[in-house]
Amino acid sequence: MKQISAKLAGEISLGKELSVHRLGFGAMRLTGDGIWGPPKDRKAALAVLRRAVELDVNFIDTADSYGPYVSEELIAEALFPYPKGLVIATKGGWNRPGPNQWTHDATPDHLRKAVEGSLKRLKLDRIDVYQLHIPDPVVPFEASVETLAELRDEGKIRLIALSNVTREHIERARRMVPIVSVQNRYSFADREWDYVVDYCDLYEIAFIPWFPLAAGKVAGEVLNEIARAHQATPKQVALAWLLRRSPIMLPIPGTSSVEHLEENVAAASLHLTDEEYERLAAVPELVASR
Ligand SMILES: NC(=O)c1ccc[n+]([C@@H]2O[C@H](COP(=O)([O-])OP(=O)(O)OC[C@H]3O[C@@H](n4cnc5c(N)ncnc54)[C@H](OP(=O)(O)O)[C@@H]3O)[C@@H](O)[C@H]2O)c1
């Protein structure tokens, strides 16, 4: 049987301070429906996290708002004391009034409380990677970033990152503090943020695509064909495309199932031909022309 290991995706540096395998795990889907409350099957959720680490996944993405709190609590329950080299990247900047509801709060006061809460739930003295989940439209962006810079200086955060941002946000933040990663919605079929990927590539900032397995009908047809040629699954092909898109790409496919996790990590060893890569890259144009 083929080896399944996140190591096969290669390594990526985070701010030249930490190094992780280039296929991580997104822990949002471990919570209840609507990213709310506990999982239906707690044992199964813990098993997914433990299996991810067994498969050499050493980058786990989470947020205080997933559950809220549930995703971070599950990570600590499953994995603490953490294996050496495991990097947990969490986020703050949202409030959760109910299932599927997300309200902004990236005020300095909220971010400070959020970091304290994440430290406690994750049982850490310092968070390796802390991401501003999303700029808050009613809070000056610089005020949110400045707060994270202060928390870094206080030793509560090691590295600072951004999510759901434009290139302008990244440039403004980088004038204040080094930014090690950017997390935006992205897949071969969803390329709104191509220019941000290119910017990250230029400055060696990791790009973490969320919703990496997205694919509409047309995308699905192309995926299926390429998947058949590799005896792979369409999801694996979508991940292989991302891994090939740029060496700064760090996909974090999310799942609540061990079977899907194993399938996703196995994509680390799937290599597309140039032609396959280009066919998938052209899907957004194909969709637009139909
Ligand atoms: N920064 C942000 O604003 C933001 C927003 C959304 C997500 N994220 C992060 O990004 C991570 C990934 O994003 P995502 O969860 O939205 O998208 P995703 O990883 O593309 O998709 C997850 C969905 O696909 C299913 N799935 C996963 N692997 C599969 C497989 N091999 N075969 C069939 N179905 C599969 C999962 O269901 P099953 O559980 O049934 O496998 C789940 O419903 C999240 O976990 C979270 O950490 C960040």
The ligand as an SDF file (V2000), in Angstrom:
LIG
                    3D

 48 52  0  0  0  0  0  0  0  0999 V2000
  -10.5170   31.8650    7.4690 N   0  0  0  0  0  0  0  0  0  0  0  0
  -11.7760   31.6250    7.2430 C   0  0  0  0  0  0  0  0  0  0  0  0
  -12.6180   32.5300    7.1940 O   0  0  0  0  0  0  0  0  0  0  0  0
  -12.2190   30.2110    7.0610 C   0  0  0  0  0  0  0  0  0  0  0  0
  -13.4930   29.9230    6.5510 C   0  0  0  0  0  0  0  0  0  0  0  0
  -13.8550   28.5800    6.3790 C   0  0  0  0  0  0  0  0  0  0  0  0
  -12.9450   27.5860    6.6960 C   0  0  0  0  0  0  0  0  0  0  0  0
  -11.7080   27.8960    7.2100 N   0  0  0  0  0  0  0  0  0  0  0  0
  -10.7140   26.8590    7.5530 C   0  0  0  0  0  0  0  0  0  0  0  0
  -10.4710   26.0930    6.3920 O   0  0  0  0  0  0  0  0  0  0  0  0
  -10.6750   24.7080    6.6540 C   0  0  0  0  0  0  0  0  0  0  0  0
  -11.1670   24.0410    5.3830 C   0  0  0  0  0  0  0  0  0  0  0  0
  -12.2970   24.7190    4.8740 O   0  0  0  0  0  0  0  0  0  0  0  0
  -13.7410   24.0690    4.7100 P   0  0  0  0  0  0  0  0  0  0  0  0
  -13.9520   23.0710    5.7890 O   0  0  0  0  0  0  0  0  0  0  0  0
  -14.6860   25.1740    4.5380 O   0  0  0  0  0  0  0  0  0  0  0  0
  -13.6450   23.4020    3.3120 O   0  0  0  0  0  0  0  0  0  0  0  0
  -13.1130   22.0250    2.7150 P   0  0  0  0  0  0  0  0  0  0  0  0
  -11.9930   21.5090    3.5330 O   0  0  0  0  0  0  0  0  0  0  0  0
  -12.8870   22.3290    1.2810 O   0  0  0  0  0  0  0  0  0  0  0  0
  -14.3940   21.1120    2.7670 O   0  0  0  0  0  0  0  0  0  0  0  0
  -14.8830   20.5140    3.8580 C   0  0  0  0  0  0  0  0  0  0  0  0
  -16.1300   19.7250    3.4540 C   0  0  0  0  0  0  0  0  0  0  0  0
  -15.7790   18.7150    2.5340 O   0  0  0  0  0  0  0  0  0  0  0  0
  -16.0560   17.4300    3.0790 C   0  0  0  0  0  0  0  0  0  0  0  0
  -14.8820   16.5800    2.7890 N   0  0  0  0  0  0  0  0  0  0  0  0
  -13.6150   16.7230    3.2570 C   0  0  0  0  0  0  0  0  0  0  0  0
  -12.8100   15.7750    2.7540 N   0  0  0  0  0  0  0  0  0  0  0  0
  -13.5920   15.0210    1.9360 C   0  0  0  0  0  0  0  0  0  0  0  0
  -13.3530   13.8910    1.1260 C   0  0  0  0  0  0  0  0  0  0  0  0
  -12.1320   13.3560    1.0350 N   0  0  0  0  0  0  0  0  0  0  0  0
  -14.3990   13.3620    0.4260 N   0  0  0  0  0  0  0  0  0  0  0  0
  -15.6330   13.9010    0.4910 C   0  0  0  0  0  0  0  0  0  0  0  0
  -15.9180   14.9680    1.2400 N   0  0  0  0  0  0  0  0  0  0  0  0
  -14.9090   15.5270    1.9600 C   0  0  0  0  0  0  0  0  0  0  0  0
  -16.2790   17.6210    4.5550 C   0  0  0  0  0  0  0  0  0  0  0  0
  -17.3000   16.7710    5.0470 O   0  0  0  0  0  0  0  0  0  0  0  0
  -16.9740   15.4860    5.9710 P   0  0  0  0  0  0  0  0  0  0  0  0
  -16.8300   15.9880    7.3560 O   0  0  0  0  0  0  0  0  0  0  0  0
  -18.1640   14.6240    5.7630 O   0  0  0  0  0  0  0  0  0  0  0  0
  -15.7210   14.8720    5.4370 O   0  0  0  0  0  0  0  0  0  0  0  0
  -16.7360   19.0640    4.6290 C   0  0  0  0  0  0  0  0  0  0  0  0
  -18.1170   19.1620    4.5070 O   0  0  0  0  0  0  0  0  0  0  0  0
  -11.6710   24.7130    7.8240 C   0  0  0  0  0  0  0  0  0  0  0  0
  -11.6240   23.5220    8.5620 O   0  0  0  0  0  0  0  0  0  0  0  0
  -11.1900   25.8890    8.6320 C   0  0  0  0  0  0  0  0  0  0  0  0
  -10.0900   25.4940    9.4490 O   0  0  0  0  0  0  0  0  0  0  0  0
  -11.3500   29.1940    7.3760 C   0  0  0  0  0  0  0  0  0  0  0  0
  1  2  1  0
  2  3  2  0
  2  4  1  0
  4  5  1  0
  4 48  2  0
  5  6  2  0
  6  7  1  0
  7  8  2  0
  8  9  1  0
  8 48  1  0
  9 10  1  0
  9 46  1  0
 10 11  1  0
 11 12  1  0
 11 44  1  0
 12 13  1  0
 13 14  1  0
 14 15  2  0
 14 16  1  0
 14 17  1  0
 17 18  1  0
 18 19  2  0
 18 20  1  0
 18 21  1  0
 21 22  1  0
 22 23  1  0
 23 24  1  0
 23 42  1  0
 24 25  1  0
 25 26  1  0
 25 36  1  0
 26 27  1  0
 26 35  1  0
 27 28  2  0
 28 29  1  0
 29 30  1  0
 29 35  2  0
 30 31  1  0
 30 32  2  0
 32 33  1  0
 33 34  2  0
 34 35  1  0
 36 37  1  0
 36 42  1  0
 37 38  1  0
 38 39  2  0
 38 40  1  0
 38 41  1  0
 42 43  1  0
 44 45  1  0
 44 46  1  0
 46 47  1  0
M  CHG  2   8   1  16  -1
M  END
$$$$
